[in-house]
Amino acid sequence: MQKALKPEEELVIQFNAGTETIRILDIYAPSWRVIVLAGMDSEKNITRIISHADNLQLVCKVMKSRTPEKPVRVSITTPKSKPE
């Protein structure tokens, strides 16, 4: 989704946990079944969520960057394939 963004746009990914909404800045998959999300809560605390991939629900939307010269890009790291 990020590849199609204009230079002044950013992909905002949010995770809702009860009354808390976390803005996701990093997605790491140590395996194809487990996802680790890292981001900031409303008080700018670093927050991590560990979830089974089947249960994960995220809100994704394209928004204009607050600072057009430096839009935020989400980092995504997937598991490496095992050599055969």
ZIVEN-V831642 format. One record per residue. N is the residue number from 1. OMEGA is omega in radians with two decimals (NA if undefined). Layout:
BEGIN
n=[N/N]
omega=[OMEGA/OMEGA]
END
This chain:
BEGIN
n=[1/2/3/4/5/6/7/8/9/10/11/12/13/14/15/16/17/18/19/20/21/22/23/24/25/26/27/28/29/30/31/32/33/34/35/36/37/38/39/40/41/42/43/44/45/46/47/48/49/50/51/52/53/54/55/56/57/58/59/60/61/62/63/64/65/66/67/68/69/70/71/72/73/74/75/76/77/78/79/80/81/82/83/84]
omega=[-3.10/-3.10/-3.09/-3.08/3.00/-3.09/-3.11/-3.12/3.04/3.11/3.11/3.12/-3.11/3.05/3.13/3.10/-3.08/-3.14/-3.08/3.04/-3.12/3.04/-3.06/3.12/-3.09/3.08/-3.12/3.12/3.10/3.03/-3.13/-3.12/-3.07/3.11/3.06/3.11/3.07/-3.14/-3.09/3.03/-3.07/3.13/3.11/3.04/3.07/-3.06/3.09/3.10/3.07/-3.04/2.97/-3.06/-3.12/-3.06/-3.02/3.05/-3.11/3.03/-3.12/3.08/3.10/-3.13/3.01/-3.14/3.08/3.06/-3.04/-3.13/-3.11/3.10/-3.14/3.05/3.13/3.10/-3.13/3.12/-3.12/3.13/3.08/3.09/3.10/3.11/-3.10/NA]
END
